Amino acid sequence: MDKTSVTLLLTQWRGGDAGALERLTAALYDELRRLAHFQMRNERRGHVLQTTALVNEAYLRLVDLEVPWRDRAHFLRVAARQMRRILVDDARKRLAVKRGAGADDLPLDAIKVASEPTFEILALDDALDRLGKHDPRKAQVVELRFFGGLQLEEIAAVVEISRATVERDLLMAKAWLKSVMKAGAGE
């Protein structure tokens, strides 16, 4: 589906046409699955939340949002952010279980120890939030690339900057994030 058609469906959905949401979802489902798959690539093996479940959860959150949708890129950016939040929420829950939250409610054999990706995703989320306060564009570029799986050209179009600027932003943001995460790991 071309960008104009997606933008039209988003406008119709914003105008209250529930059928437009169904058509939009059908049109973008493969793209949402690609985003979800990209998000799940660093999760531990045997992760309870699978790609389809992540897409479905993100879909439920997107439906409830009151967003003035602009276009396909905006929709995918918001979807990527929702998927990031779902994974971070899940990581926090797993960490809470590891630390004993809900221990009275769960049998001992049901508690699984959180793996390193749990800590990494939480550290990255925290560092990315800090970067967003310091330099929102670089944070957005990182989120679109690493959480959204967008290509450099797609990021350039979404953020309305050149591909070269995207590359520079990624390079600088990665160094900044690595430094912040390394410093945080030493605390």
Sequence and secondary structure as in RCSB ss.txt:
>XXXX:A:sequence
MDKTSVTLLLTQWRGGDAGALERLTAALYDELRRLAHFQMRNERRGHVLQTTALVNEAYLRLVDLEVPWRDRAHF
LRVAARQMRRILVDDARKRLAVKRGAGADDLPLDAIKVASEPTFEILALDDALDRLGKHDPRKAQVVELRFFGGL
QLEEIAAVVEISRATVERDLLMAKAWLKSVMKAGAGE
>XXXX:A:secstr
  HHHHHHHHHHHHTT HHHHHHHHHHHHHHHHHHHHHHHTTS TT SS HHHHHHHHHHHHHH       HHHH
HHHHHHHHHHHHHHHHHHHHHHHTTTTTTTS GGG     HHHHHHHHHHHHHHHHHHH HHHHHHHIIIIIT  
 HHHHHHHHTS HHHHHHHHHHHHHHHHHHHHHHHT 
